Amino acid sequence: MPLLKKCCFCFSLKTGGVILGWLGAVSAALASVIALIALCNVDSLTKMIMENLEKQGPNSIAKYDEDFIKTALQIGLGFYLAMALIGLISASLLIAGSVKRNRFLLLPWLISFAVSLGIGGLMILAQIVGCFSHDVSAGFLALFVGGGMYAFELYLWFAIFSLFQQLREEETSGLGATALIYKSPPADGLPAYKGMA
């Protein structure tokens, strides 16, 4: 039985899956373009970072080498580009799975979003601890804002997981896409049709 009946209290689970898929696909495509542009201009980004370090004083520039900064930028931007492309693929599969009522197409989004929830939760926790160590009021603000954003993202994951459960129930009751392909043989003695036109 699905945990949630509606997405955001007003949309059906299917509509919520399509909307989340489109929002994720557009944001991942924009992130991919930005990361690709930054990778193509990594030399100018390295120069800008070196200039900012020079403005901070000779002690800050002595810690870093220009080649180290360039390599770190290339690795970081390459990882960011790869994650954005994974997000684009999983969001596209979420749209297709919601429209075609195929629960297996929802799995890449559920897995990738769960991983990002885990990493995001650790980052929010580190930010909250850092804010509390400097100022208690900033710590409470970070706890409220970060905790609220994390709770909303967790709710969205549960909404798509509920769609997954709903599609699984439809398949077991004979209403889903998988049940349409693998029907039991007809009782009239004719061979069963195995494919779809």
N, CA, C and O of each residue as an XYZ file, in Angstrom:
788
protein
N       0.835     -1.177      0.000
C       0.000      0.000      0.000
C       0.883      1.245      0.000
O       1.825      1.325      0.788
N       0.598      2.222     -0.871
C       1.432      3.427     -0.929
C       1.397      4.219      0.370
O       0.366      4.293      1.037
N       2.539      4.813      0.723
C       2.613      5.620      1.939
C       1.815      6.905      1.801
O       1.164      7.341      2.750
N       1.862      7.516      0.612
C       1.158      8.772      0.354
C       0.141      8.564     -0.760
O       0.355      7.745     -1.654
N      -0.941      9.286     -0.709
C      -1.967      9.199     -1.747
C      -1.798     10.307     -2.790
O      -2.186     10.133     -3.945
N      -1.228     11.432     -2.392
C      -1.073     12.573     -3.296
C       0.330     13.147     -3.135
O       1.001     12.925     -2.127
N       0.756     13.890     -4.154
C       2.045     14.582     -4.109
C       1.782     16.056     -3.840
O       1.006     16.688     -4.557
N       2.406     16.596     -2.838
C       2.238     17.998     -2.426
C       0.787     18.318     -2.080
O       0.357     19.462     -2.227
N       0.041     17.340     -1.632
C      -1.321     17.463     -1.138
C      -2.353     17.877     -2.185
O      -3.525     18.044     -1.849
N      -1.945     18.049     -3.454
C      -2.925     18.469     -4.458
C      -2.797     17.723     -5.787
O      -3.756     17.689     -6.558
N      -1.653     17.133     -6.073
C      -1.454     16.426     -7.331
C      -1.557     14.921     -7.116
O      -1.286     14.414     -6.027
N      -1.954     14.217     -8.172
C      -1.859     12.760     -8.105
C      -0.378     12.375     -8.112
O       0.480     13.180     -8.474
N      -0.094     11.152     -7.715
C       1.297     10.705     -7.675
C       1.919     10.708     -9.063
O       3.093     11.043     -9.220
N       1.131     10.333    -10.077
C       1.642     10.331    -11.452
C       1.989     11.750    -11.899
O       3.054     11.975    -12.475
N       1.099     12.706    -11.638
C       1.365     14.096    -12.012
C       2.565     14.638    -11.253
O       3.389     15.353    -11.824
N       2.672     14.308     -9.976
C       3.834     14.728     -9.197
C       5.125     14.154     -9.745
O       6.150     14.835     -9.768
N       5.084     12.882    -10.195
C       6.278     12.283    -10.797
C       6.681     12.980    -12.081
O       7.868     13.191    -12.328
N       5.693     13.342    -12.910
C       6.004     14.040    -14.161
C       6.570     15.428    -13.872
O       7.549     15.840    -14.493
N       5.956     16.153    -12.927
C       6.436     17.504    -12.599
C       7.846     17.452    -12.016
O       8.717     18.225    -12.416
N       8.066     16.534    -11.065
C       9.410     16.404    -10.487
C      10.436     15.991    -11.535
O      11.579     16.447    -11.508
N      10.020     15.121    -12.463
C      10.922     14.711    -13.533
C      11.316     15.868    -14.420
O      12.490     16.024    -14.757
N      10.335     16.691    -14.808
C      10.654     17.837    -15.661
C      11.517     18.856    -14.930
O      12.473     19.380    -15.501
N      11.192     19.143    -13.677
C      12.020     20.086    -12.912
C      13.449     19.566    -12.766
O      14.411     20.322    -12.905
N      13.579     18.276    -12.487
C      14.909     17.683    -12.361
C      15.670     17.663    -13.669
O      16.877     17.904    -13.692
N      14.962     17.373    -14.777
C      15.628     17.326    -16.078
C      16.122     18.707    -16.497
O      17.238     18.843    -16.997
N      15.295     19.726    -16.295
C      15.699     21.089    -16.682
C      16.858     21.570    -15.828
O      17.823     22.127    -16.350
N      16.773     21.357    -14.501
C      17.869     21.814    -13.638
C      19.161     21.039    -13.899
O      20.247     21.615    -13.836
N      19.056     19.732    -14.193
C      20.259     18.950    -14.493
C      20.864     19.359    -15.826
O      22.086     19.375    -15.973
N      20.018     19.693    -16.805
C      20.546     20.152    -18.095
C      21.275     21.486    -17.928
O      22.349     21.681    -18.498
N      20.696     22.403    -17.150
C      21.364     23.687    -16.906
C      22.676     23.492    -16.147
O      23.678     24.136    -16.460
N      22.672     22.606    -15.151
C      23.901     22.334    -14.393
C      24.966     21.709    -15.287
O      26.152     22.003    -15.139
N      24.549     20.849    -16.215
C      25.511     20.239    -17.143
C      26.143     21.289    -18.046
O      27.352     21.268    -18.278
N      25.327     22.209    -18.556
C      25.854     23.267    -19.430
C      26.812     24.162    -18.659
O      27.877     24.510    -19.170
N      26.451     24.538    -17.436
C      27.318     25.398    -16.625
C      28.633     24.695    -16.308
O      29.698     25.305    -16.394
N      28.568     23.420    -15.942
C      29.793     22.671    -15.631
C      30.666     22.516    -16.868
O      31.892     22.581    -16.773
N      30.045     22.312    -18.031
C      30.809     22.174    -19.270
C      31.492     23.483    -19.647
O      32.645     23.482    -20.080
N      30.786     24.598    -19.484
C      31.386     25.914    -19.767
C      32.538     26.183    -18.803
O      33.584     26.694    -19.204
N      32.343     25.837    -17.529
C      33.413     26.047    -16.547
C      34.617     25.164    -16.844
O      35.755     25.599    -16.666
N      34.385     23.917    -17.299
C      35.502     23.042    -17.660
C      36.276     23.582    -18.850
O      37.499     23.455    -18.909
N      35.571     24.182    -19.796
C      36.248     24.749    -20.967
C      37.061     25.992    -20.599
O      38.022     26.329    -21.291
N      36.684     26.671    -19.521
C      37.377     27.896    -19.102
C      38.114     27.705    -17.784
O      38.180     28.629    -16.973
N      38.666     26.521    -17.562
C      39.305     26.229    -16.282
C      40.582     27.055    -16.095
O      40.955     27.359    -14.962
N      41.255     27.420    -17.189
C      42.474     28.241    -17.056
C      42.148     29.628    -16.520
O      42.839     30.135    -15.636
N      41.080     30.252    -17.060
C      40.713     31.589    -16.575
C      40.172     31.529    -15.149
O      40.383     32.460    -14.371
N      39.476     30.446    -14.793
C      39.017     30.293    -13.408
C      40.196     30.145    -12.452
O      40.180     30.692    -11.349
N      41.217     29.406    -12.878
C      42.409     29.252    -12.042
C      43.103     30.590    -11.836
O      43.557     30.893    -10.733
N      43.187     31.393    -12.897
C      43.820     32.723    -12.772
C      43.027     33.613    -11.821
O      43.609     34.339    -11.016
N      41.687     33.560    -11.914
C      40.868     34.368    -11.008
C      41.081     33.952     -9.558
O      41.158     34.805     -8.674
N      41.175     32.659     -9.310
C      41.399     32.178     -7.940
C      42.780     32.615     -7.448
O      42.929     33.035     -6.300
N      43.776     32.517     -8.307
C      45.125     32.939     -7.911
C      45.171     34.442     -7.623
O      45.849     34.872     -6.691
N      44.457     35.236     -8.414
C      44.420     36.687     -8.163
C      43.749     36.991     -6.830
O      44.209     37.858     -6.086
N      42.653     36.275     -6.520
C      41.989     36.492     -5.232
C      42.878     36.071     -4.068
O      42.867     36.708     -3.015
N      43.649     34.998     -4.253
C      44.566     34.576     -3.196
C      45.693     35.583     -3.008
O      46.144     35.807     -1.885
N      46.154     36.194     -4.104
C      47.208     37.215     -3.996
C      46.709     38.439     -3.238
O      47.466     39.066     -2.498
N      45.421     38.783     -3.425
C      44.856     39.935     -2.714
C      44.771     39.681     -1.214
O      44.841     40.618     -0.418
N      44.618     38.410     -0.823
C      44.516     38.090      0.603
C      45.860     38.144      1.309
O      45.904     38.219      2.536
N      46.942     38.108      0.571
C      48.257     38.226      1.199
C      49.195     37.126      0.760
O      48.760     36.129      0.184
N      50.496     37.297      1.029
C      51.483     36.314      0.586
C      51.366     34.969      1.308
O      51.761     33.941      0.758
N      50.838     34.963      2.513
C      50.717     33.695      3.237
C      49.689     32.767      2.601
O      49.879     31.551      2.579
N      48.597     33.337      2.083
C      47.553     32.493      1.498
C      47.989     31.929      0.149
O      47.621     30.805     -0.191
N      48.765     32.686     -0.624
C      49.196     32.188     -1.946
C      50.286     31.139     -1.808
O      50.442     30.287     -2.682
N      51.047     31.194     -0.710
C      52.137     30.239     -0.544
C      51.618     28.825     -0.302
O      52.324     27.852     -0.570
N      50.401     28.703      0.196
C      49.850     27.380      0.494
C      49.443     26.622     -0.760
O      49.414     25.391     -0.764
N      49.124     27.363     -1.837
C      48.537     26.729     -3.008
C      49.412     26.925     -4.238
O      50.028     27.974     -4.426
N      49.451     25.899     -5.062
C      50.154     25.935     -6.335
C      49.109     26.076     -7.440
O      48.000     25.560     -7.308
N      49.449     26.764     -8.517
C      48.498     26.981     -9.603
C      48.093     25.666    -10.262
O      46.931     25.487    -10.628
N      49.040     24.749    -10.412
C      48.703     23.441    -11.000
C      47.775     22.633    -10.099
O      46.891     21.923    -10.578
N      47.988     22.749     -8.785
C      47.109     22.042     -7.849
C      45.680     22.570     -7.940
O      44.722     21.797     -7.951
N      45.546     23.897     -8.005
C      44.208     24.495     -8.095
C      43.539     24.095     -9.406
O      42.346     23.793     -9.421
N      44.286     24.091    -10.495
C      43.717     23.714    -11.796
C      43.274     22.248    -11.790
O      42.195     21.923    -12.286
N      44.102     21.370    -11.233
C      43.736     19.950    -11.162
C      42.514     19.743    -10.276
O      41.619     18.972    -10.621
N      42.475     20.435     -9.126
C      41.321     20.310     -8.227
C      40.046     20.805     -8.901
O      38.982     20.208     -8.737
N      40.151     21.890     -9.655
C      38.987     22.402    -10.389
C      38.520     21.406    -11.448
O      37.321     21.168    -11.589
N      39.452     20.829    -12.186
C      39.078     19.868    -13.225
C      38.397     18.643    -12.627
O      37.400     18.161    -13.166
N      38.931     18.135    -11.515
C      38.330     16.960    -10.876
C      36.949     17.306    -10.326
O      35.992     16.560    -10.533
N      36.843     18.429     -9.630
C      35.568     18.830     -9.043
C      34.503     19.103    -10.096
O      33.362     18.664     -9.955
N      34.868     19.825    -11.148
C      33.900     20.126    -12.204
C      33.539     18.880    -13.008
O      32.401     18.738    -13.456
N      34.501     17.980    -13.193
C      34.198     16.727    -13.886
C      33.226     15.872    -13.090
O      32.312     15.273    -13.656
N      33.426     15.813    -11.769
C      32.501     15.068    -10.907
C      31.116     15.709    -10.933
O      30.104     15.011    -10.995
N      31.075     17.036    -10.885
C      29.795     17.754    -10.911
C      29.074     17.518    -12.235
O      27.856     17.344    -12.252
N      29.814     17.511    -13.344
C      29.217     17.247    -14.660
C      28.665     15.826    -14.724
O      27.571     15.608    -15.244
N      29.418     14.859    -14.199
C      28.946     13.477    -14.205
C      27.678     13.326    -13.370
O      26.746     12.639    -13.786
N      27.631     13.955    -12.206
C      26.434     13.872    -11.366
C      25.244     14.562    -12.032
O      24.111     14.093    -11.915
N      25.491     15.668    -12.727
C      24.398     16.352    -13.423
C      23.859     15.497    -14.563
O      22.651     15.472    -14.795
N      24.736     14.799    -15.275
C      24.275     13.920    -16.352
C      23.493     12.719    -15.803
O      22.496     12.299    -16.390
N      23.954     12.174    -14.676
C      23.197     11.092    -14.032
C      21.824     11.600    -13.607
O      20.827     10.894    -13.754
N      21.770     12.820    -13.081
C      20.500     13.413    -12.696
C      19.586     13.629    -13.889
O      18.374     13.441    -13.784
N      20.156     14.023    -15.027
C      19.362     14.220    -16.245
C      18.767     12.905    -16.730
O      17.595     12.844    -17.103
N      19.580     11.857    -16.722
C      19.093     10.547    -17.173
C      18.022     10.011    -16.224
O      16.986      9.517    -16.670
N      18.269     10.109    -14.919
C      17.291      9.571    -13.970
C      15.996     10.378    -13.977
O      14.921      9.808    -13.791
N      16.075     11.698    -14.189
C      14.854     12.507    -14.272
C      14.067     12.180    -15.537
O      12.836     12.158    -15.516
N      14.769     11.928    -16.629
C      14.087     11.536    -17.869
C      13.400     10.188    -17.700
O      12.286      9.991    -18.185
N      14.057      9.266    -17.017
C      13.434      7.967    -16.760
C      12.252      8.090    -15.798
O      11.291      7.327    -15.896
N      12.319      9.050    -14.867
C      11.181      9.293    -13.976
C       9.967      9.761    -14.771
O       8.848      9.320    -14.509
N      10.179     10.641    -15.731
C       9.072     11.100    -16.578
C       8.492      9.923    -17.357
O       7.278      9.725    -17.392
N       9.378      9.145    -17.980
C       8.911      8.009    -18.778
C       8.195      6.975    -17.912
O       7.167      6.436    -18.320
N       8.721      6.696    -16.736
C       8.093      5.722    -15.851
C       6.741      6.189    -15.342
O       5.825      5.382    -15.181
N       6.607      7.493    -15.085
C       5.322      8.018    -14.621
C       4.277      7.978    -15.725
O       3.124      7.625    -15.482
N       4.681      8.341    -16.934
C       3.730      8.381    -18.051
C       3.351      6.973    -18.498
O       2.176      6.688    -18.729
N       4.347      6.089    -18.620
C       4.087      4.732    -19.112
C       3.662      3.766    -18.012
O       3.387      2.597    -18.280
N       3.607      4.253    -16.772
C       3.189      3.423    -15.632
C       4.104      2.216    -15.451
O       3.628      1.111    -15.188
N       5.416      2.418    -15.589
C       6.404      1.351    -15.434
C       7.250      1.671    -14.205
O       8.018      2.633    -14.203
N       7.102      0.861    -13.167
C       7.781      1.156    -11.902
C       9.291      0.994    -11.979
O      10.016      1.638    -11.221
N       9.781      0.149    -12.878
C      11.225     -0.070    -12.962
C      11.962      1.152    -13.496
O      13.149      1.325    -13.221
N      11.279      1.994    -14.249
C      11.909      3.223    -14.731
C      12.032      4.272    -13.630
O      12.747      5.260    -13.797
N      11.347      4.069    -12.513
C      11.456      5.000    -11.382
C      12.674      4.706    -10.510
O      13.127      5.573     -9.763
N      13.205      3.481    -10.603
C      14.293      3.073     -9.711
C      15.554      3.932     -9.826
O      16.124      4.270     -8.788
N      16.034      4.314    -11.041
C      17.241      5.153    -11.074
C      17.068      6.472    -10.334
O      17.984      6.930     -9.652
N      15.886      7.088    -10.469
C      15.650      8.346     -9.759
C      15.604      8.108     -8.256
O      16.192      8.874     -7.492
N      14.920      7.064     -7.828
C      14.834      6.782     -6.392
C      16.211      6.538     -5.792
O      16.506      7.016     -4.697
N      17.053      5.796     -6.504
C      18.391      5.491     -5.984
C      19.284      6.729     -5.981
O      19.936      7.026     -4.981
N      19.312      7.451     -7.103
C      20.188      8.629     -7.173
C      19.739      9.719     -6.206
O      20.575     10.403     -5.616
N      18.426      9.888     -6.036
C      17.937     10.902     -5.106
C      18.203     10.482     -3.663
O      18.458     11.335     -2.813
N      18.147      9.172     -3.371
C      18.476      8.704     -2.024
C      19.944      8.958     -1.706
O      20.281      9.344     -0.587
N      20.814      8.742     -2.685
C      22.241      9.022     -2.478
C      22.463     10.516     -2.245
O      23.221     10.906     -1.356
N      21.792     11.355     -3.055
C      21.954     12.804     -2.867
C      21.350     13.254     -1.539
O      21.845     14.199     -0.925
N      20.275     12.581     -1.087
C      19.728     12.899      0.238
C      20.733     12.567      1.344
O      20.881     13.327      2.301
N      21.418     11.440      1.211
C      22.421     11.068      2.200
C      23.574     12.054      2.243
O      23.984     12.496      3.316
N      24.100     12.401      1.064
C      25.215     13.361      1.005
C      24.752     14.734      1.468
O      25.456     15.412      2.217
N      23.561     15.144      1.019
C      23.025     16.448      1.421
C      22.771     16.527      2.916
O      22.996     17.568      3.534
N      22.300     15.425      3.501
C      22.087     15.416      4.946
C      23.377     15.597      5.724
O      23.408     16.312      6.726
N      24.448     14.947      5.263
C      25.747     15.123      5.928
C      26.263     16.553      5.780
O      26.834     17.113      6.716
N      26.059     17.141      4.594
C      26.514     18.523      4.374
C      25.709     19.504      5.232
O      26.274     20.434      5.807
N      24.401     19.299      5.319
C      23.566     20.181      6.152
C      23.965     20.045      7.622
O      24.044     21.039      8.344
N      24.215     18.815      8.057
C      24.633     18.593      9.447
C      25.962     19.292      9.742
O      26.122     19.909     10.795
N      26.913     19.195      8.808
C      28.202     19.872      9.000
C      28.025     21.391      9.033
O      28.687     22.085      9.805
N      27.124     21.899      8.185
C      26.880     23.341      8.174
C      26.218     23.794      9.480
O      26.553     24.854     10.009
N      25.296     23.008      9.991
C      24.634     23.363     11.253
C      25.633     23.364     12.406
O      25.628     24.274     13.235
N      26.492     22.343     12.458
C      27.506     22.283     13.514
C      28.471     23.458     13.404
O      28.850     24.054     14.412
N      28.871     23.792     12.161
C      29.761     24.937     11.968
C      29.120     26.246     12.386
O      29.779     27.097     12.983
N      27.840     26.417     12.077
C      27.148     27.652     12.470
C      26.974     27.731     13.984
O      27.120     28.806     14.567
N      26.661     26.599     14.629
C      26.528     26.606     16.084
C      27.854     26.911     16.775
O      27.871     27.505     17.853
N      28.964     26.508     16.160
C      30.262     26.772     16.792
C      30.637     28.254     16.739
O      31.417     28.723     17.568
N      30.086     28.995     15.770
C      30.386     30.429     15.672
C      29.350     31.289     16.383
O      29.695     32.218     17.113
N      28.069     30.969     16.162
C      27.005     31.795     16.725
C      25.765     30.919     16.908
O      25.365     30.192     15.999
N      25.171     31.000     18.087
C      24.030     30.141     18.389
C      22.819     30.526     17.537
O      22.103     29.648     17.056
N      22.580     31.822     17.345
C      21.417     32.241     16.553
C      21.583     31.827     15.094
O      20.607     31.436     14.454
N      22.803     31.906     14.555
C      23.047     31.434     13.191
C      22.880     29.928     13.103
O      22.442     29.407     12.078
N      23.229     29.224     14.179
C      23.039     27.781     14.209
C      21.578     27.399     14.168
O      21.196     26.467     13.461
N      20.743     28.123     14.934
C      19.308     27.835     14.906
C      18.694     28.173     13.550
O      17.806     27.469     13.072
N      19.171     29.254     12.934
C      18.683     29.619     11.599
C      19.064     28.542     10.582
O      18.241     28.144      9.758
N      20.309     28.074     10.642
C      20.743     27.007      9.733
C      19.973     25.714     10.001
O      19.638     24.985      9.068
N      19.692     25.430     11.277
C      18.914     24.240     11.619
C      17.502     24.329     11.055
O      16.987     23.354     10.508
N      16.874     25.495     11.186
C      15.507     25.673     10.703
C      15.440     25.612      9.179
O      14.611     24.890      8.624
N      16.306     26.366      8.498
C      16.273     26.409      7.031
C      16.745     25.081      6.440
O      16.076     24.511      5.577
N      17.894     24.588      6.902
C      18.417     23.332      6.371
C      17.527     22.156      6.682
O      17.312     21.294      5.830
N      17.002     22.107      7.905
C      16.101     21.023      8.270
C      14.801     21.064      7.487
O      14.275     20.017      7.109
N      14.271     22.261      7.237
C      13.046     22.384      6.449
C      13.237     21.947      5.012
O      12.392     21.251      4.448
N      14.355     22.359      4.416
C      14.636     21.953      3.029
C      14.838     20.444      2.941
O      14.354     19.800      2.010
N      15.544     19.890      3.902
C      15.796     18.451      3.893
C      14.493     17.669      4.085
O      14.286     16.640      3.442
N      13.622     18.154      4.965
C      12.338     17.479      5.191
C      11.479     17.511      3.920
O      10.813     16.527      3.598
N      11.493     18.634      3.200
C      10.711     18.719      1.966
C      11.256     17.770      0.898
O      10.482     17.113      0.202
N      12.582     17.693      0.764
C      13.181     16.764     -0.198
C      12.883     15.314      0.176
O      12.642     14.482     -0.699
N      12.897     15.015      1.462
C      12.556     13.674      1.916
C      11.087     13.353      1.606
O      10.755     12.228      1.232
N      10.220     14.347      1.766
C       8.804     14.161      1.423
C       8.643     13.859     -0.068
O       7.856     12.989     -0.439
N       9.380     14.568     -0.921
C       9.297     14.320     -2.367
C       9.777     12.910     -2.701
O       9.198     12.253     -3.566
N      10.831     12.434     -2.025
C      11.297     11.075     -2.265
C      10.213     10.070     -1.875
O       9.973      9.097     -2.590
N       9.565     10.312     -0.740
C       8.491      9.414     -0.316
C       7.310      9.453     -1.279
O       6.632      8.442     -1.460
N       7.052     10.601     -1.901
C       5.969     10.688     -2.884
C       6.265      9.804     -4.091
O       5.377      9.098     -4.569
N       7.507      9.832     -4.593
C       7.849      8.995     -5.745
C       7.924      7.524     -5.327
O       7.578      6.641     -6.111
N       8.368      7.258     -4.113
C       8.354      5.878     -3.629
C       6.915      5.361     -3.516
O       6.656      4.185     -3.772
N       5.988      6.234     -3.135
C       4.576      5.848     -3.092
C       4.050      5.561     -4.488
O       3.242      4.650     -4.671
N       4.501      6.334     -5.484
C       4.131      6.043     -6.869
C       4.672      4.672     -7.281
O       3.988      3.910     -7.964
N       5.896      4.364     -6.866
C       6.487      3.051     -7.141
C       5.626      1.939     -6.525
O       5.346      0.930     -7.172
N       5.212      2.138     -5.272
C       4.367      1.140     -4.621
C       3.007      1.010     -5.303
O       2.476     -0.092     -5.441
N       2.449      2.140     -5.727
C       1.154      2.114     -6.404
C       1.250      1.342     -7.720
O       0.361      0.554     -8.043
N       2.320      1.562     -8.477
C       2.493      0.848     -9.742
C       2.730     -0.643     -9.499
O       2.295     -1.476    -10.294
N       3.415     -0.979     -8.412
C       3.624     -2.388     -8.085
C       2.284     -3.060     -7.762
O       2.045     -4.197     -8.167
N       1.424     -2.364     -7.042
C       0.106     -2.917     -6.738
C      -0.736     -3.078     -7.999
O      -1.478     -4.051     -8.134
N      -0.620     -2.116     -8.929
C      -1.357     -2.228    -10.187
C      -0.883     -3.434    -10.990
O      -1.686     -4.123    -11.619
N       0.419     -3.685    -10.967
C       0.939     -4.829    -11.716
C       0.490     -6.148    -11.102
O       0.173     -7.094    -11.823
N       0.462     -6.215     -9.789
C       0.034     -7.478     -9.168
C      -1.462     -7.706     -9.337
O      -1.918     -8.849     -9.338
N      -2.235     -6.622     -9.480
C      -3.676     -6.799     -9.672
C      -4.057     -6.915    -11.141
O      -5.232     -7.090    -11.464
N      -3.067     -6.821    -12.040
C      -3.328     -7.006    -13.460
C      -3.666     -5.746    -14.203
O      -4.259     -5.821    -15.279
N      -3.306     -4.548    -13.663
C      -3.631     -3.298    -14.338
C      -2.421     -2.615    -14.945
O      -2.583     -1.720    -15.774
N      -1.211     -3.007    -14.563
C      -0.013     -2.305    -14.988
C       0.468     -2.696    -16.364
O      -0.101     -3.572    -17.016
N       1.555     -2.018    -16.808
C       2.110     -2.262    -18.139
C       2.674     -3.668    -18.263
O       2.536     -4.290    -19.316
N       3.302     -4.180    -17.223
C       3.867     -5.523    -17.278
C       2.772     -6.575    -17.413
O       2.944     -7.573    -18.113
N       1.657     -6.351    -16.746
C       0.558     -7.317    -16.824
C      -0.056     -7.338    -18.214
O      -0.575     -8.371    -18.638
N      -0.009     -6.217    -18.937
C      -0.560     -6.189    -20.298
C       0.287     -7.002    -21.259
O      -0.247     -7.576    -22.208
N       1.587     -7.066    -21.041
C       2.475     -7.789    -21.940
C       2.432     -9.282    -21.656
O       2.395    -10.087    -22.586
N       2.436     -9.659    -20.396
C       2.507    -11.065    -20.013
C       1.148    -11.570    -19.530
O       0.987    -11.930    -18.363
N       0.204    -11.592    -20.412
C      -1.126    -12.096    -20.065
C      -1.121    -13.614    -20.057
O      -0.295    -14.252    -20.710
N      -2.042    -14.175    -19.316
C      -2.189    -15.628    -19.316
C      -2.798    -16.073    -20.643
O      -3.510    -15.301    -21.285
N      -2.529    -17.295    -21.057
C      -3.041    -17.749    -22.346
C      -4.565    -17.759    -22.370
O      -5.204    -18.060    -21.362
N      -5.149    -17.429    -23.526
C      -6.607    -17.404    -23.612
C      -7.195    -18.796    -23.463
O      -6.522    -19.799    -23.703
N      -8.455    -18.842    -23.064
C      -9.125    -20.116    -22.806
C      -9.691    -20.745    -24.076
O     -10.245    -21.843    -24.020
N      -9.564    -20.069    -25.222
C     -10.153    -20.610    -26.443
C      -9.215    -21.557    -27.183
O      -9.559    -22.011    -28.275
N      -8.046    -21.873    -26.636
C      -7.154    -22.831    -27.250
C      -6.162    -22.219    -28.217
O      -5.268    -22.923    -28.686
N      -6.280    -20.926    -28.539
C      -5.335    -20.263    -29.436
C      -4.038    -19.941    -28.685
O      -4.065    -19.801    -27.462
N      -2.905    -19.821    -29.388
C      -1.658    -19.485    -28.693
C      -1.713    -18.070    -28.140
O      -2.356    -17.183    -28.702
N      -1.016    -17.885    -27.017
C      -1.008    -16.579    -26.341
C      -0.183    -15.590    -27.143
O       0.842    -15.953    -27.720
N      -0.632    -14.330    -27.181
C       0.093    -13.258    -27.855
C       1.135    -12.714    -26.885
O       0.788    -12.262    -25.794
N       2.435    -12.753    -27.280
C       3.507    -12.404    -26.338
C       3.989    -10.968    -26.446
O       4.647    -10.482    -25.526
N       3.691    -10.283    -27.516
C       4.198     -8.922    -27.667
C       3.076     -7.919    -27.791
O       1.897     -8.274    -27.813
N       3.460     -6.666    -27.869
C       2.474     -5.605    -28.066
C       2.666     -5.012    -29.447
O       3.800     -4.925    -29.918
N       1.608     -4.604    -30.104
C       1.682     -4.054    -31.459
C       2.277     -2.688    -31.443
O       2.420     -2.064    -32.495
